[in-house]
Amino acid sequence: MVFKKGNIEFILESLETNCDHDYVEYFRKVPDTKLLYTFRVVKLAPAFTIDITVKVIKTQRVFYKMENLKGCDFLNNPLLFKMFGEVYNHLVVNGSYFKCPIKPKVYYLKNEGTVSIIPSIHPPGRFQLSMRVRMAESRAPFVMEMLWKYKIVRIK
């Protein structure tokens, strides 16, 4: 998929999803759709943190990193986290915003907000953005993960 923003072209090469199969039973693309993903929470999630990392694919150099963003604080007021608030609004399906604690049930996300977090000063090249949701109660390194691989091309 290709998105344009100003004088840059964002080319989404792949999106992988993973989960711990304990708190989140599955996390996958909805069949016969391009942008819709689903996941099933099976245990109450009272609190969680979010880690976001962007790396240069070729060198694995960290380009951007944010760790331990308090998930419930974010859900209660996404506008406090300007850049991520916009992405969150694009991820939400049919206005079904998440609330803490996250209750066991099936949820849906749209993958159309990633281009909005790309700053216009982003250098060209191939990158990997990972977003991990972690919970202290889980023994796994994360309960959910989204891993985007993308390319940035300057348009002249």
LUMPANU-837546 format. One record per residue (C-alpha): residue number from 1; x, y, z. Coordinates in pm, 1 decimal. Layout:
BEGIN
NUM_X_Y_Z
...
% end
This chain:
BEGIN
1_0.0_0.0_0.0
2_122.2_348.2_-84.2
3_25.2_668.7_96.9
4_136.8_1023.5_16.0
5_190.7_1297.2_272.9
6_337.1_1624.5_155.0
7_654.8_1551.2_-38.0
8_703.3_1198.5_95.1
9_563.3_866.0_-13.3
10_499.1_605.0_257.2
11_508.5_249.4_121.6
12_380.1_-13.8_362.2
13_571.9_-329.8_280.0
14_429.2_-556.8_550.3
15_243.2_-569.6_878.8
16_285.5_-857.7_1120.8
17_78.8_-913.1_1432.1
18_168.2_-1130.1_1731.0
19_18.0_-1202.7_2071.1
20_90.2_-1399.8_2387.5
21_-204.0_-1647.4_2348.3
22_-266.8_-1601.6_2721.7
23_-423.2_-1256.1_2769.6
24_-479.6_-1216.8_2395.5
25_-588.4_-1539.8_2227.0
26_-537.8_-1422.5_1868.1
27_-443.3_-1107.9_1676.3
28_-478.3_-1128.5_1297.9
29_-604.4_-972.7_978.8
30_-975.9_-1014.5_909.1
31_-1010.8_-1238.9_599.3
32_-1104.1_-1065.6_271.5
33_-1016.4_-716.5_400.5
34_-718.3_-489.1_340.4
35_-700.9_-281.6_657.4
36_-909.6_-456.3_923.7
37_-753.3_-656.1_1210.3
38_-914.7_-840.2_1499.8
39_-798.8_-962.0_1838.1
40_-961.9_-1143.9_2126.5
41_-886.8_-1047.3_2486.0
42_-957.2_-1345.6_2714.6
43_-854.7_-1203.9_3055.7
44_-935.1_-865.8_3210.6
45_-652.3_-619.8_3142.7
46_-656.1_-367.8_3430.2
47_-346.5_-176.1_3314.9
48_-90.8_-192.2_3036.4
49_201.8_-4.7_2886.4
50_291.9_64.8_2524.0
51_642.3_58.7_2376.0
52_704.4_209.7_2031.5
53_1033.3_167.8_1847.2
54_1137.7_270.7_1496.0
55_1456.7_114.8_1357.5
56_1648.0_148.9_1032.5
57_1611.3_-197.5_874.6
58_1958.0_-216.6_717.8
59_2158.7_-122.4_1029.5
60_1902.3_-191.5_1307.8
61_1991.6_154.1_1445.1
62_1716.3_290.8_1668.3
63_1561.6_596.4_1503.1
64_1292.9_662.0_1766.0
65_1197.3_496.4_2094.0
66_926.0_553.6_2351.8
67_885.7_307.4_2637.7
68_632.1_254.3_2914.1
69_362.3_486.8_2783.8
70_82.5_425.4_3033.3
71_-196.2_273.5_2824.9
72_-490.8_364.8_3049.0
73_-372.5_727.2_3076.5
74_-352.6_734.6_2696.9
75_-701.5_582.8_2651.0
76_-853.0_825.6_2902.7
77_-710.5_1129.4_2721.7
78_-546.8_1053.2_2382.6
79_-512.9_1426.7_2310.4
80_-237.6_1448.9_2574.9
81_-26.4_1236.5_2343.9
82_-73.3_1448.7_2030.3
83_91.9_1234.2_1766.1
84_-40.6_903.7_1900.7
85_-389.4_1044.6_1963.4
86_-431.9_1102.1_1590.6
87_-314.9_747.2_1513.1
88_-553.3_607.4_1775.2
89_-847.4_786.7_1612.7
90_-756.5_620.3_1281.0
91_-720.6_274.3_1440.2
92_-1061.2_275.0_1608.6
93_-1343.3_99.5_1420.4
94_-1692.4_255.2_1418.7
95_-1616.4_486.4_1711.9
96_-1565.6_192.1_1951.1
97_-1299.6_350.8_2173.4
98_-1128.5_130.9_2430.7
99_-1175.7_190.4_2804.4
100_-974.2_62.3_3100.4
101_-990.5_-198.0_3223.4
102_-996.5_-374.6_2886.5
103_-1270.2_-636.8_2914.6
104_-1255.2_-984.4_2762.1
105_-1417.4_-977.0_2416.9
106_-1336.1_-949.7_2045.1
107_-1203.9_-612.2_1924.4
108_-1126.5_-464.4_1581.7
109_-864.1_-215.9_1455.6
110_-816.8_-42.1_1118.4
111_-460.6_-9.7_996.3
112_-493.3_329.3_832.5
113_-336.0_561.7_1087.7
114_31.3_476.1_1046.9
115_98.7_737.3_779.0
116_-26.3_1012.5_1012.2
117_257.9_950.8_1259.9
118_526.3_986.0_994.6
119_678.4_1331.8_1040.8
120_738.4_1535.7_726.7
121_1108.7_1548.5_821.1
122_1135.8_1167.1_815.9
123_1447.1_1064.2_619.2
124_1410.6_834.9_319.8
125_1491.6_464.6_354.8
126_1347.3_138.9_487.6
127_1226.2_123.1_846.4
128_1057.9_-104.1_1096.6
129_807.0_30.3_1349.6
130_708.8_-193.7_1637.8
131_430.4_-126.3_1882.9
132_416.0_-360.8_2181.1
133_151.7_-375.0_2450.9
134_288.4_-508.3_2777.9
135_122.5_-608.0_3105.4
136_294.8_-667.3_3438.6
137_68.4_-969.8_3497.8
138_188.4_-1149.1_3183.3
139_503.9_-1360.9_3184.0
140_547.1_-1296.9_2810.3
141_755.4_-1001.4_2682.8
142_434.0_-855.9_2533.1
143_64.2_-939.4_2509.3
144_22.6_-783.4_2163.0
145_260.8_-660.8_1896.9
146_225.5_-489.4_1560.1
147_534.1_-476.4_1339.1
148_522.4_-251.0_1031.7
149_796.2_-257.5_767.8
150_784.3_45.8_544.4
151_981.1_257.6_301.1
152_995.4_636.2_278.7
153_1062.6_791.3_-62.9
154_1101.7_1164.3_-129.1
155_883.7_1295.7_-411.1
156_1040.3_1569.4_-626.3
% end
